[in-house]
Amino acid sequence: MMAATQSPTQQLFKEIEQTPVEYIPILLRIVKSYREAVTLNTASESFRQGWKETLSGDTHPIINLWDDIDAL
């Protein structure tokens, strides 16, 4: 019942403490990958990325925008 009163951060630290030291680098990569996957870029970062792709020619014809939209 102790876990119910702990914050998610405290629970995470407890799990980390119970992880064998040789697996900590892998756990760190997992956590970092998860954070990057669920975190949205800022508008300026998104614009910069889009502009970079445009300048490099990494674009798609607008006619293909709705291809396979009803594939479900």
The first five atom37 places (N, CA, C, CB, O) and aatype in JSON, in Angstrom:
{
  "aatype": [12, 12, 0, 0, 16, 5, 15, 14, 16, 5, 5, 10, 13, 11, 6, 9, 6, 5, 16, 14, 19, 6, 18, 9, 14, 9, 10, 10, 1, 9, 19, 11, 15, 18, 1, 6, 0, 19, 16, 10, 2, 16, 0, 15, 6, 15, 13, 1, 5, 7, 17, 11, 6, 16, 10, 15, 7, 3, 16, 8, 14, 9, 9, 2, 10, 17, 3, 3, 9, 3, 0, 10],
  "atom_mask": [
    [1, 1, 1, 1, 1],
    [1, 1, 1, 1, 1],
    [1, 1, 1, 1, 1],
    [1, 1, 1, 1, 1],
    [1, 1, 1, 1, 1],
    [1, 1, 1, 1, 1],
    [1, 1, 1, 1, 1],
    [1, 1, 1, 1, 1],
    [1, 1, 1, 1, 1],
    [1, 1, 1, 1, 1],
    [1, 1, 1, 1, 1],
    [1, 1, 1, 1, 1],
    [1, 1, 1, 1, 1],
    [1, 1, 1, 1, 1],
    [1, 1, 1, 1, 1],
    [1, 1, 1, 1, 1],
    [1, 1, 1, 1, 1],
    [1, 1, 1, 1, 1],
    [1, 1, 1, 1, 1],
    [1, 1, 1, 1, 1],
    [1, 1, 1, 1, 1],
    [1, 1, 1, 1, 1],
    [1, 1, 1, 1, 1],
    [1, 1, 1, 1, 1],
    [1, 1, 1, 1, 1],
    [1, 1, 1, 1, 1],
    [1, 1, 1, 1, 1],
    [1, 1, 1, 1, 1],
    [1, 1, 1, 1, 1],
    [1, 1, 1, 1, 1],
    [1, 1, 1, 1, 1],
    [1, 1, 1, 1, 1],
    [1, 1, 1, 1, 1],
    [1, 1, 1, 1, 1],
    [1, 1, 1, 1, 1],
    [1, 1, 1, 1, 1],
    [1, 1, 1, 1, 1],
    [1, 1, 1, 1, 1],
    [1, 1, 1, 1, 1],
    [1, 1, 1, 1, 1],
    [1, 1, 1, 1, 1],
    [1, 1, 1, 1, 1],
    [1, 1, 1, 1, 1],
    [1, 1, 1, 1, 1],
    [1, 1, 1, 1, 1],
    [1, 1, 1, 1, 1],
    [1, 1, 1, 1, 1],
    [1, 1, 1, 1, 1],
    [1, 1, 1, 1, 1],
    [1, 1, 1, 0, 1],
    [1, 1, 1, 1, 1],
    [1, 1, 1, 1, 1],
    [1, 1, 1, 1, 1],
    [1, 1, 1, 1, 1],
    [1, 1, 1, 1, 1],
    [1, 1, 1, 1, 1],
    [1, 1, 1, 0, 1],
    [1, 1, 1, 1, 1],
    [1, 1, 1, 1, 1],
    [1, 1, 1, 1, 1],
    [1, 1, 1, 1, 1],
    [1, 1, 1, 1, 1],
    [1, 1, 1, 1, 1],
    [1, 1, 1, 1, 1],
    [1, 1, 1, 1, 1],
    [1, 1, 1, 1, 1],
    [1, 1, 1, 1, 1],
    [1, 1, 1, 1, 1],
    [1, 1, 1, 1, 1],
    [1, 1, 1, 1, 1],
    [1, 1, 1, 1, 1],
    [1, 1, 1, 1, 1]
  ],
  "atom_positions": [
    [[0.8, -1.2, 0.0], [0.0, 0.0, 0.0], [0.85, 1.26, 0.0], [-0.92, 0.0, 1.18], [0.32, 2.36, -0.21]],
    [[2.13, 1.14, 0.22], [3.01, 2.3, 0.28], [3.05, 3.03, -1.05], [4.42, 1.87, 0.68], [3.14, 4.26, -1.07]],
    [[2.98, 2.31, -2.17], [3.08, 2.92, -3.49], [1.94, 3.89, -3.75], [3.09, 1.84, -4.57], [2.12, 4.84, -4.51]],
    [[0.78, 3.69, -3.14], [-0.36, 4.56, -3.38], [-0.11, 5.97, -2.86], [-1.6, 3.99, -2.73], [-0.68, 6.93, -3.39]],
    [[0.72, 6.12, -1.85], [0.99, 7.44, -1.28], [2.21, 8.1, -1.9], [1.17, 7.34, 0.21], [2.48, 9.28, -1.64]],
    [[2.96, 7.37, -2.7], [4.16, 7.93, -3.33], [3.79, 8.62, -4.63], [5.21, 6.82, -3.58], [2.88, 8.2, -5.34]],
    [[4.52, 9.68, -4.93], [4.32, 10.36, -6.21], [4.88, 9.48, -7.33], [5.0, 11.76, -6.21], [5.68, 8.59, -7.08]],
    [[4.45, 9.73, -8.56], [5.02, 8.96, -9.68], [6.54, 9.1, -9.76], [4.39, 9.42, -10.99], [7.23, 8.15, -10.12]],
    [[7.06, 10.26, -9.44], [8.51, 10.46, -9.46], [9.19, 9.58, -8.42], [8.86, 11.94, -9.2], [10.22, 8.97, -8.7]],
    [[8.61, 9.5, -7.24], [9.17, 8.64, -6.19], [9.11, 7.18, -6.6], [8.42, 8.85, -4.87], [10.04, 6.41, -6.34]],
    [[8.01, 6.78, -7.24], [7.88, 5.41, -7.7], [8.93, 5.1, -8.77], [6.46, 5.16, -8.24], [9.51, 4.01, -8.79]],
    [[9.16, 6.06, -9.66], [10.16, 5.87, -10.71], [11.55, 5.72, -10.1], [10.13, 7.05, -11.7], [12.31, 4.84, -10.49]],
    [[11.89, 6.58, -9.15], [13.19, 6.48, -8.5], [13.36, 5.13, -7.79], [13.38, 7.62, -7.51], [14.44, 4.55, -7.79]],
    [[12.29, 4.65, -7.18], [12.34, 3.35, -6.5], [12.63, 2.24, -7.5], [11.01, 3.07, -5.75], [13.43, 1.34, -7.22]],
    [[11.98, 2.29, -8.66], [12.23, 1.29, -9.7], [13.68, 1.37, -10.19], [11.26, 1.48, -10.88], [14.32, 0.34, -10.41]],
    [[14.18, 2.58, -10.37], [15.57, 2.77, -10.82], [16.53, 2.18, -9.79], [15.88, 4.27, -11.06], [17.49, 1.51, -10.15]],
    [[16.28, 2.44, -8.53], [17.14, 1.91, -7.47], [17.15, 0.39, -7.46], [16.67, 2.43, -6.12], [18.15, -0.22, -7.06]],
    [[16.07, -0.24, -7.9], [15.99, -1.7, -7.9], [16.54, -2.31, -9.18], [14.56, -2.13, -7.71], [16.61, -3.53, -9.3]],
    [[16.94, -1.47, -10.13], [17.47, -1.95, -11.4], [18.97, -2.24, -11.25], [17.22, -0.92, -12.54], [19.7, -1.39, -10.74]],
    [[19.43, -3.4, -11.67], [20.86, -3.69, -11.58], [21.68, -2.63, -12.34], [21.16, -5.1, -12.15], [21.29, -2.18, -13.42]],
    [[22.79, -2.25, -11.77], [23.6, -1.15, -12.27], [24.0, -1.34, -13.75], [24.84, -0.99, -11.42], [24.13, -0.36, -14.48]],
    [[24.2, -2.58, -14.18], [24.63, -2.81, -15.56], [23.51, -2.51, -16.57], [25.09, -4.25, -15.73], [23.78, -2.37, -17.76]],
    [[22.27, -2.41, -16.08], [21.14, -2.12, -16.97], [20.72, -0.65, -16.96], [19.96, -2.97, -16.59], [19.83, -0.26, -17.72]],
    [[21.34, 0.16, -16.12], [20.98, 1.58, -16.01], [21.16, 2.32, -17.35], [21.81, 2.25, -14.92], [20.28, 3.1, -17.71]],
    [[22.27, 2.13, -18.1], [22.39, 2.84, -19.38], [21.26, 2.5, -20.36], [23.73, 2.51, -20.03], [20.8, 3.37, -21.1]],
    [[20.82, 1.25, -20.38], [19.73, 0.85, -21.26], [18.43, 1.5, -20.79], [19.58, -0.69, -21.31], [17.64, 1.99, -21.6]],
    [[18.2, 1.5, -19.49], [17.01, 2.13, -18.94], [16.98, 3.62, -19.27], [16.95, 1.93, -17.43], [15.93, 4.17, -19.6]],
    [[18.12, 4.26, -19.19], [18.21, 5.69, -19.52], [17.84, 5.93, -20.98], [19.63, 6.21, -19.24], [17.13, 6.88, -21.29]],
    [[18.32, 5.06, -21.87], [17.96, 5.2, -23.29], [16.47, 5.01, -23.51], [18.74, 4.18, -24.13], [15.86, 5.72, -24.32]],
    [[15.88, 4.06, -22.79], [14.44, 3.82, -22.91], [13.65, 5.05, -22.47], [14.03, 2.58, -22.08], [12.73, 5.49, -23.16]],
    [[14.02, 5.59, -21.32], [13.31, 6.76, -20.79], [13.47, 7.95, -21.72], [13.82, 7.11, -19.38], [12.51, 8.67, -21.98]],
    [[14.68, 8.17, -22.21], [14.92, 9.3, -23.12], [14.13, 9.12, -24.42], [16.43, 9.43, -23.43], [13.53, 10.08, -24.9]],
    [[14.13, 7.92, -24.98], [13.37, 7.65, -26.2], [11.88, 7.88, -25.98], [13.62, 6.22, -26.69], [11.19, 8.44, -26.84]],
    [[11.38, 7.44, -24.84], [9.96, 7.64, -24.52], [9.64, 9.13, -24.44], [9.6, 6.94, -23.2], [8.65, 9.58, -25.03]],
    [[10.46, 9.88, -23.73], [10.23, 11.32, -23.58], [10.23, 12.0, -24.94], [11.3, 11.94, -22.67], [9.37, 12.84, -25.21]],
    [[11.18, 11.65, -25.78], [11.26, 12.26, -27.11], [10.05, 11.89, -27.96], [12.55, 11.83, -27.81], [9.61, 12.68, -28.8]],
    [[9.51, 10.69, -27.77], [8.37, 10.23, -28.56], [7.07, 10.93, -28.16], [8.21, 8.73, -28.42], [6.21, 11.15, -29.01]],
    [[6.92, 11.28, -26.9], [5.67, 11.87, -26.44], [5.7, 13.38, -26.33], [5.31, 11.29, -25.12], [4.66, 14.01, -26.12]],
    [[6.88, 13.98, -26.46], [7.01, 15.42, -26.35], [6.9, 16.07, -27.72], [8.35, 15.79, -25.69], [7.59, 15.69, -28.66]],
    [[6.02, 17.06, -27.82], [5.87, 17.78, -29.08], [6.93, 18.87, -29.19], [4.46, 18.39, -29.18], [7.31, 19.49, -28.2]],
    [[7.4, 19.09, -30.41], [8.32, 20.19, -30.65], [7.58, 21.51, -30.54], [8.98, 20.05, -32.04], [6.36, 21.57, -30.71]],
    [[8.31, 22.57, -30.25], [7.71, 23.9, -30.24], [7.38, 24.27, -31.68], [8.66, 24.94, -29.59], [7.87, 23.65, -32.62]],
    [[6.56, 25.29, -31.84], [6.19, 25.74, -33.19], [7.42, 26.16, -33.97], [5.19, 26.9, -33.11], [7.53, 25.86, -35.16]],
    [[8.35, 26.86, -33.33], [9.54, 27.31, -34.04], [10.43, 26.13, -34.44], [10.34, 28.3, -33.17], [11.02, 26.14, -35.52]],
    [[10.53, 25.11, -33.59], [11.31, 23.92, -33.95], [10.67, 23.19, -35.12], [11.44, 22.97, -32.74], [11.37, 22.73, -36.03]],
    [[9.34, 23.08, -35.1], [8.62, 22.42, -36.19], [8.82, 23.18, -37.5], [7.13, 22.31, -35.87], [9.04, 22.58, -38.55]],
    [[8.73, 24.52, -37.42], [8.93, 25.33, -38.63], [10.34, 25.15, -39.16], [8.65, 26.81, -38.33], [10.54, 24.97, -40.37]],
    [[11.34, 25.2, -38.26], [12.74, 25.03, -38.68], [12.94, 23.7, -39.38], [13.68, 25.14, -37.47], [13.6, 23.63, -40.42]],
    [[12.38, 22.64, -38.82], [12.51, 21.31, -39.42], [11.83, 21.27, -40.78], [11.9, 20.24, -38.49], [12.4, 20.74, -41.74]],
    [[10.63, 21.83, -40.86], [9.92, 21.85, -42.14], [10.66, 22.66, -43.19], [0.0, 0.0, 0.0], [10.73, 22.26, -44.35]],
    [[11.21, 23.79, -42.79], [11.97, 24.63, -43.72], [13.22, 23.91, -44.2], [12.34, 25.97, -43.06], [13.57, 23.96, -45.38]],
    [[13.9, 23.22, -43.27], [15.1, 22.45, -43.62], [14.76, 21.37, -44.64], [15.72, 21.82, -42.36], [15.48, 21.18, -45.62]],
    [[13.63, 20.66, -44.42], [13.21, 19.62, -45.35], [12.86, 20.22, -46.71], [12.01, 18.85, -44.79], [13.17, 19.64, -47.75]],
    [[12.22, 21.37, -46.7], [11.86, 22.04, -47.96], [13.1, 22.43, -48.74], [11.0, 23.29, -47.68], [13.19, 22.18, -49.95]],
    [[14.06, 23.03, -48.06], [15.29, 23.46, -48.74], [16.1, 22.29, -49.28], [16.14, 24.27, -47.79], [16.79, 22.42, -50.29]],
    [[16.01, 21.15, -48.61], [16.77, 19.98, -49.06], [16.0, 19.17, -50.12], [17.1, 19.08, -47.87], [16.52, 18.18, -50.64]],
    [[14.8, 19.6, -50.43], [14.02, 18.9, -51.45], [13.24, 17.71, -50.92], [0.0, 0.0, 0.0], [12.7, 16.92, -51.7]],
    [[13.19, 17.57, -49.61], [12.46, 16.46, -49.0], [10.98, 16.83, -48.91], [13.03, 16.11, -47.58], [10.46, 17.09, -47.83]],
    [[10.32, 16.87, -50.06], [8.91, 17.27, -50.13], [8.11, 16.22, -50.9], [8.78, 18.66, -50.81], [8.68, 15.33, -51.54]],
    [[6.81, 16.34, -50.81], [5.9, 15.42, -51.51], [4.86, 16.25, -52.25], [5.22, 14.41, -50.52], [4.43, 17.29, -51.73]],
    [[4.44, 15.83, -53.43], [3.41, 16.58, -54.17], [2.11, 16.66, -53.37], [3.16, 15.92, -55.54], [1.7, 15.68, -52.74]],
    [[1.47, 17.81, -53.41], [0.23, 17.99, -52.66], [-0.87, 17.06, -53.15], [-0.24, 19.44, -52.77], [-1.78, 16.71, -52.4]],
    [[-0.79, 16.65, -54.4], [-1.78, 15.72, -54.95], [-1.8, 14.41, -54.17], [-1.5, 15.45, -56.43], [-2.82, 13.72, -54.14]],
    [[-0.67, 14.05, -53.55], [-0.57, 12.8, -52.8], [-0.97, 12.94, -51.33], [0.84, 12.27, -52.87], [-0.95, 11.97, -50.58]],
    [[-1.34, 14.15, -50.92], [-1.62, 14.42, -49.52], [-2.7, 13.5, -48.96], [-2.05, 15.86, -49.34], [-2.58, 13.02, -47.83]],
    [[-3.74, 13.23, -49.72], [-4.86, 12.44, -49.2], [-4.83, 10.99, -49.67], [-6.16, 13.08, -49.61], [-5.81, 10.27, -49.47]],
    [[-3.73, 10.56, -50.28], [-3.63, 9.15, -50.69], [-3.84, 8.24, -49.49], [-2.26, 8.87, -51.36], [-3.3, 8.49, -48.41]],
    [[-4.6, 7.21, -49.67], [-4.84, 6.18, -48.65], [-5.5, 6.71, -47.38], [-3.54, 5.51, -48.29], [-5.41, 6.07, -46.33]],
    [[-6.15, 7.88, -47.45], [-6.79, 8.44, -46.27], [-7.95, 7.56, -45.79], [-7.3, 9.84, -46.56], [-8.25, 7.53, -44.59]],
    [[-8.59, 6.85, -46.71], [-9.69, 5.99, -46.32], [-9.3, 4.52, -46.27], [-10.85, 6.17, -47.27], [-10.13, 3.63, -46.48]],
    [[-8.03, 4.26, -45.99], [-7.5, 2.9, -46.0], [-8.05, 2.05, -44.86], [-5.98, 2.93, -45.93], [-7.9, 0.83, -44.88]],
    [[-8.67, 2.66, -43.9], [-9.2, 1.91, -42.76], [-10.33, 1.07, -43.26], [-9.67, 2.83, -41.61], [-10.95, 0.34, -42.48]]
  ]
}
